Amino acid sequence: MPQPRSARSERAAQVTAAPLVRVDQVSKTYRGDAVETRVLHAASLELARGEMTSLAGVSGSGKSTLISLIAGLMLPDSGQVVFDGDDITDVDDPTRARLRAERIGVVLQSGNLIPFLTAVENVELAIKLADGDRPAVRARELLSEVGLGSRLDHLPRRLSGGEAQRVSVAMALANEPDLLLADEVTGELDSASAEQVMGVIFDAWRERGLTVLFVTHSGVLAAHAQRRLRLVDGEVHSA
């Protein structure tokens, strides 16, 4: 797959060769009333600027936890998550929330659409939350980019699973992020819809020079990534 070429990736290469994200010896254990479940143990990885990376692993291996840590949605028990040189485990919740709003896009397996808003209204809201300009115009542009220009006024219940996920991708791109995190976004889709959704993500990566980490159970989809990782026994390995 060709390397992405964009003004953003060229600027990033000129500024520094350091990875955009560095996860260093991160551990995480979930504690219940009487049970402790360790999902990550000294997990480490780097996400190079402009690179697409896939992450595989069995169900329950901690993939979603790792995505949440990188997005700053939760904190590790130990270790560091460094974004563009800043340790985001050492800042407060509002600072991490601001980082997500300004520089990170997240797409979840179940989607994050508000059911009583149309496709275009969902994307407009995401743009407004990111303090973006021209939300009405940009929302339509983004939905056209993901192939949904004719579905602007459809509520989520009138969209197929693949269409709903493409709306979610448009929302994740609303803040023009540097990092796109996709957590098993094709897990509930048929193969044709999965290919469409991942095609949208691949196109966004190429055109914007994004750094992308996507979780998938599909070896076919994982093979398209420039770098393949696997989560085994709480640790990250090259696939």
VENVEN-V929041 format. One record per helix or strand. SS is the DSSP state (H for helix, E for strand). FROM is the first residue (numbers start at 1). LEN is the number of residues. If there is no record, write none. Layout:
SS/FROM/LEN
SS/FROM/LEN
//
This chain:
H/7/9
E/21/11
E/36/12
E/52/5
H/63/8
E/78/6
E/86/2
H/88/3
H/93/11
E/104/4
E/118/1
H/119/11
H/135/11
E/155/1
H/156/3
H/161/12
E/179/5
H/191/18
E/211/5
H/219/4
E/227/6
E/235/4
//
